[in-house]
């Protein structure tokens, strides 16, 4: 699923490029669903996303998008309706609980907000794991493991570069992989 997300070719409709991909996406389980959700600036919003799908919402004023973000970060609860993550009722009270339930929000301009310019792409990738893994920085096993796991999503040598040397697509891929890890 991650490879499709990062491939430039995936911008075309799957049915135009490969009928098997379109069929598998249509059969993928629903990973996010809003069922008649009403909250600040939302009135009975319903949609569902399957694994591998993307959703584009147009909200000229931005208030509806902010309301969706607040719901998904656990900052607010819906007045009515239900939000489901992987078929389970979503009930997070903050971003960490949301992450435990399988949902992560990537902020606007994620490369600027989440990456450290003095760290290589690989160091940026596994930096957040340092909070959970004692001795992460002292043991090269973790860096080697991250390199093996995530190198297929980047061109050779990319993970040794610094953020200012990466393209916009590589930066977004790095941020996404960081959240995935």
N, C-alpha and C positions, 0 to 999 in steps of 0.2 A: 504494500500500500504506500509506503514512503517513497519508493522509487517512482511510482506514478505521479505523486505529488510534485516531485522535483524535476521530472523530465519535461523539457520544453515542448515535446510532442504532445504531452497530455493536455495542452491548451485546446486542441481540437476535440470535438465531440467524440467520445469513444466509439460510438456506432459507425463513425466515418472511417476510423482507423483500424478497428479490430472488433468484429461482432462478439467474440468471446469475452473481451474486456467489458463491453456493454452489458452482456448477459450476466457476468459475474458480479458487476456492480449492482445490477437490479436485484440480485439474489442475496446480496450482502445484508447482514443484520443491521437494524436501525441503531445508530449509536447516539443520536441526539434527537429528541422530539419535544416540541412545544405543542401542548394540547389545550386549545382555547384559553391561552394565558392572557390575563388582564393584569396590568400593573401600571405604574406611572408611564403615561404616553403609549401604552399598548392596550389594544382592545381586542380581546379574543383572537390572539395571534396563534396560528397553527402552522406547523411545518415539521418535516422529519428529514433527517440526513442519514444516509447509509454509509458504511465504511467506504472510503475512496471518493465520495461525492464532495462537492463544494457548493456553497450557497452564497449568492450575492444578494444583499438587501440594499435597496435604495431608500434612504431616509434623508431628504433634503435638509431638514432642520437638525438632524442628529440626535434628537431627544429619544427617539425609539431605539436607536442603536445603543445609546447610553443606558437605557432601561434594560435592554437585553444583557449588556455587559454586567450591570449591577446584579441582575438575577443569577448569571452564571458565575460570578465571583462570590456569591453568597452575601453581598452587601444588603440586598433587599429580598423580600419574599413576594411571591405573586399574590394578588388580591383574590384571584380565582384561577382555575385551570391547573395544569400539571406540567412540570418539566421532568423529562426522563433522560437518563444517561444509561446506555446499554440495557434498556428495558426496565431499569430500576428507578424508583422515584428519587429525584435529586433533592437533597435536603442540606446542602452546605451552608454554613454560617460565615465562612471566610474562604479566602483563596486556597489555603492549605487543606481544608476539608474538601473543597472542590477537587483539588489535585488527588486526594485520597480516593475520591469517587470516580477518577478517570478523566477529569476535565482540567485543561490548562488554558489560560488566556495569554496570548502573546500581545504585548502592549504595542501601541503605535510607535513607529520608528524603532523597532526592536534592536537593530544593530547599534544604535546610539545609546539606547537605554539599558541594554543587558550585557553588552560586550565590553571587555577591558582592552584598550588599545595597546597596552604593554605586554599582553599575554598573546601567545600564538593561538591559532584557531583551535588546536588540540587542547591547550591549557584552558581556553575559554569553554570548550566543550565539557570537560570534566570538573571544572571549578566548583559548581554547586554541589557535587557529590562529596566535596571535602567537608561539608557540614555534617554528613552522615557517616563517613568512613574515617575512623581515626588513622592517622599516619598516611593518608592518601598521598600527600606531596613527597613523602620520604620513600615511597615504594614505587619503582618504575613499572611494576606489574600493572597498575591501574591505567597508566598512560598507554602501555602496550595493548592492553585489553580494549580500551576505547579506540585506539588506532585500528585494530583488527575489525572491530564491530562496525565502525562508521566510515572507514575509508571507502567502501564501495559507493557511497553517496556523493563523493567528491572526486575531482580530477586528481591524478597522482601529484603529490607534493603540496596540495592545498592546505592540509592540516598543519604544515610546518610554517605557513605564512602568517602574517599579522593582519588584523582586520582591515587596515588601510590598504592592503595589497589585494583584497578580495573584491570580486564583482558583487553587485547588489543581489543577484541570485545566490551566490555562494554564501553571502552573509545571512540571508533568510534561511537557507538550508542549515547553516550552522546553528542559528537560533532555534529552529525547529528540532534539530537533533539534540540540542542541549536540553530542551524541555522533555523530549522523549527519554533521554537518559535519566 
